[in-house]
Amino acid sequence: MASTACFMIVSKNDIPIYEAEVGAAPRKEEAAHQHQFILHAALDIVQDLAWTTSAMFLKGIDRFNDLVVSVYVTAGLHTRLMLLHDSRNDDGIKSFFQEVHELYIKTLLNPLYLPGSRITSSHFDTKVRALARKYL
């Protein structure tokens, strides 16, 4: 598992609907805010790249010190799954994104979930953290 990893799902309106610190490193409040800031700063780059490529997985779109931002853009909804990490495991990151995307689609199919609202399901959170342990 990556020692530093912050995962965020951002809606098409640039509103974070899910976020989690999934790295093995001890969490500090200051670092969590810095990770959020780095991911939000990368949104403009993601928006520009999303229109120039048909790929859903955009690896290494931005860097900050030794941290790298990788993004998975969903088709149609333009929801961005963003990961700030310090690992070089591109295949694991891609698999993580694909499985979280599948989990996100299952959440969208829930009639009690309003698309674009925060994901507060403890089941979703548990699954994302388990996938992070498996792939990152």
Secondary structure, 3 states (H helix, E strand, C coil): CCCCEEEEEECCCCCEEEEEECCCCCCCHHHHHHHHHHHHHCHHHHHHHHCCCCCCEEEEEEEECCEEEEEEECCCCCCEEEEEECCCCHHHHHHHHHHHHHHHHHHHCCCCCCCCCCCCCHHHHHHHHHHHHHHC
